[in-house]
Amino acid sequence: MRDPRNWLRPAIAVVGGAAAGAGLLLLGRHQRRRSRSRSRALLERAERAASDVASGARKIFEQH
């Protein structure tokens, strides 16, 4: 490693590894963000469905 001509391959490996690591971090962040938004949407749908069922039951019981 004393000869600067031998520094190119390790330098390329370090830069490539850093770029790959940064890419994995960004992909993980994006994946977590998407899963949270999907979870919220699913929860909102479930709440809406439960509300619709409750209001339908109220209508049935009020008629009788």
N, C-alpha and C positions, 0 to 999 in steps of 0.2 A: 504494500500500500504506500510505500515511500515514493514511488514513481507516479506523478500526476496522470500519466496516460492510463493507469489502471483505476482511476476514480470514476470513470464514466459509467460502467455497468452498475456498481453499487449505488451511484447517485440516481440513475434511472430506476433502479429497483425501489429506492426510498420514495421517490416522487410517485411512482406507480402505486405503491402500497398506500401512500397517503391519499391519493385520489380515490382508490378503491374504498378505503375506510370512510372517507367523506361521503362517497356515493351511498354506501350502506347506511350511514347515519341519516342521510336525507330520505332514503327510501323507507326506513323504519319510522321516521317522523311522519311521513306522508301516510303510511299504512295506519298508524295510530289515529291520526286525524280523521281518516275515512271511517275507521271502525267506530269512533265516537259519534260521528254524525249519523251513521247507520243505526247505532244503538238509540240515539235520541229520536230518530224518525220512527223506529219500531215502538219505542215507549209511547210516543205521541199517538200512534195508531191504536195501540192497546188501550190507552186512556179514552180515546174517542169511542172505541167499540164498547168499552165498559159503560161509558156515559149513555150511549145509544140503547144498550140493553136495559139500563136502569130506567131511562125515560120511557121505554116501551113497556116495562113492567108496571111503572106508575100508571100509565094510561089504562092498562088492562085492569088493575085493581081499582081505579077510580070509576070505571064503568060498572063494576059489580058491587 
